[in-house]
Amino acid sequence: MIAGQPEASATAPAGSSASERMRYTLRAWAENGWLRAVDAAFAGFLWREAPDAPPLLILAAALASHQLGRGHACLDLAATLADPTLALSLPPEGAEPSDAVELPGQVLLGVQLRQWLAALGDSRLVGDGVGATPLVLVAQRLYLRRYWQYEQDVRGGVLQRLQAAAASATALPVDALRKVLATLFPKVAEADAAEAEADWQKLACALAARSAFSVITGGPGTGKTTTVVKLLALLQALALADAPASGRPARPLRIRLAAPTGKAAARLSESIAGALARLPLADLGNGEAIRAAIPVAVSTLHRLLGSRPDSRLFRHHAGQPLALDVLVIDEASMVDLEMMAAVLAALPARARLILLGDKDQLASVEAGAVLGELCRRAGEGHYTPQTSAWLASVCGQTIDPQLLDEAGSALDQTVAMLRFSHRFATGSGIGRLAAAVNAGDFAAVQGVWRTPAADLAMLSPGAGNAAAFNDLVIDGRLPLATSGAGGGEGVSGGGRAGYRHYLETLHRQRPVASAGQPAFDSWARQVLRAHGEFQVLCALRRGPWGVDGLNQRIALALHAAGLIPATQDWYAGRPVLVTRNDYALGLMNGDIGITLAVPVLLPTTDAASGEWVARVAFPAGDGSDAIKWVLPSRLQAVETVYALTVHKSQGSEFTHTALVLPEKPNPILTRELLYTGITRARRWFTLLNPGGDDVQRVAVERRVLRASRLLE
């Protein structure tokens, strides 16, 4: 129900005014789940502020608010008129719309763009950014003011650093830069030099070294972490080498590493530690000092900025900036518009910002697609001849002429795309499938499924295939010939972990009660690591093939197999997902923990006779391998997580990933979602495809197009 409006039926009475009909329509949409409660409340607020506002203005405001929940920074009026069905969450994961409720196409029937724009001319509610109107109209896009401001702040922050880069690029010590790059990237053998392609890791380091803002993008296994560690070594080498010449004492750069989620932070920390140990710094006189000046600890962005409980504000902002010289953000595709604005505001004016991420992954859950927009032209390069000549002078690398552009923008010169995957070899089924999906080529996708591959399998888990589904989720096993809707054949699942693996680790490795805290921490780490070997991912939340239905189904299967003692409440082995930031506990949305039984010492007993109670073990989320133990009663926003949405899986990798598609096409199915699900797999990928070719085709051919004017 719209705030401040009386309850009414879904259909307005005959003779109702246009405003009354719009009130009834918005209320019906909210009741059907097509609008969020906050969208309806916003419409009610505007009606109270301006009771005579045009109904089309109120409709646009409600839809603009609703678009935020779907990841759009604004409402594109022309796009909405061209396809009104995309304006709402229709249907909400399978619910059939009522015949008594008007759909967007009916409400907007006959409305012209000029007519809608004219309705938005009410200066009490809509402005061009000047003043304090709740809505901002720019060209044909309508914003809630706060998100218009975020977009302005992000654009301004990036442009400021691009301008600083142009002023400082000529000050780089080219001879020192060339020497350090040669050390970090040893020459290939002369016999191979003519055949070697451009080393994009080396080019990325050079491009980023001359800019206060840089982006390094690439798919799984292209070496983003290796590249950024070498970049940090390069920056530290230049900073330490500059000290004697400047007469100042040597001071290494203050570097901070961050990621959007605790799991992404922990994974980056582990990857950086490995890459740092392998750095070839022996030829540099101060190589070990450089290595010691590169941090391994990674924090979440919320912890870095200093979250304030029950507030959208942070302790660090423009008036109290972060104490750092370089900030690296991994998994930047997950960073939404609001968070990126907060990061840029908190950066000191002279600090460098380096973004890492896969531009083809799903964008952030919240509004905005910042990395995707920044990398929109990355594939084609658009490097100017001047940039190409400079790179040749410091790297000895020649850029493909097809990537050159006389009119390349300043932003283009700061974006590097890594183009070779070290994880997925040429014959990798996962790599070929991801590439075909990313290209939007459904015929190529079918071709991949028709070619046997040891790392790919497809299962059509229909009503009569329950045993095969259970074999997959319990033991990772698949039938010897697993034919999917595309006709492809898979292989047996020997060695592919299912959920039995982590549950047996839980029972087999549990310490005795007297073992002490370090032993229980070590056990929890083993269980959490084993849990990460296998994960079921879903496109939807609701329905039999969504998170809700599959979590219940998998729990029942594990209970029937004797692997968990119950399917409800806090039983040993229950995995849980945090669904809302809990600043008091230091847990963030997306963190995963495992329920374990641990001893509690009673005042009158020794350890051997202590009571065993449930505690939930979480990774500390600060880049260390520490364990955070939490009382179940303190966890107010968690859910069982045998099945996880693809969105929530971003920043994670699993040895074996099983992606479940719905039975029918759904608006949430996109190329980016399918690509993200596939590339969560390190060694094996299984597609559960009850809907057949039609569902796969929809997912491959539909792209995420988020409304925004960030780079315009």
Secondary structure, DSSP 4 states (H G I P E B T S, - for coil): --TT-----SSPPTT--HHHHHHHHHHHHHHTTSS-HHHHHHHHHHHHH-TT--HHHHHHHHHHHHHHHTT-SSEEHHHHHH-GGGGS--SSTTPPPPTTS--HHHHTTT--HHHHHHHTT-TTTEESSSS--SEEEETTEEEEHHHHHHHHHHHHHHHHHHHHHHHHGGGS-HHHHHHHHHHHSPPPPHHHHTTPPP-HHHHHHHHHHT-SEEEEEE-TTS-HHHHHHHHHHHHHHHHHHHHHHHTSPP----EEEEESSHHHHHHHHHHHHHHHHT---TTSTTHHHHHHTS---EEEHHHHHTB-TTSS-BS-BTTB--S-SEEEESSGGG--HHHHHHHHHHS-TT-EEEEEE-TTS---SSS--HHHHHTTTGGG--B-HHHHHHHHHHH-----GGGB-TT--TTGGGEEEE---SSS-TT-HHHHHHHHHHTT-HHHHHHHHHS--TTEEEE---TT-HHHHHHHHHH----SS---TT-------TT---THHHHHHHHHSPPPGGG-HHHHHHHHHHHHHHHTTEEEEES-SSSTTSHHHHHHHHHHHHHHTTSSS-SSSS-TT-EEEE-S-BTTTTB-TT-EEEEEEEEE--TTS-GGGPEEEEEEEEE-SSSS--EEEE-GGG--SEEE-SEEEHHHHTT--EEEEEEE--SS--TT--HHHHHHHHTTEEEEEEEE-TT-HHHHHHHHH--------TT-
